[in-house]
Amino acid sequence: MKICRGTAVTMKKMLETQFPGIDVILDNYPPSLPKRLLSKVVPVFQFGVIGIMMAGEQIFPMIGITTPPPWYYSLRANRFGSIATAWLLGNVMQ
């Protein structure tokens, strides 16, 4: 739930008035380490899949793989679906 800044400031003032001596800090709660790492890894995966799909078979010799792996051909059979799935699933995971 997103609260606008004015509402948060109003709530802070109400709490400080109701409970003297309390220190209310308006800041986002920091996410846990696994969630922060996932937010860094997922975009790399997303753009990796999209890059492989856009570059085609030519990219594999550039990275030292002589023949494309079998999973590439199943992704290539439905390029749009593969790219859309990588994009949407990546955004959900982030």
Secondary structure, 3 states (H helix, E strand, C coil): CCCCHHHHHHHHHHHHHHCCCCCCCCCCCCCCHHHHHHHHHHHHHHHHHHHHHHHHHHHHHHCCCCCCCHHHHHHHCCHHHHHHHHHHHHHHHC
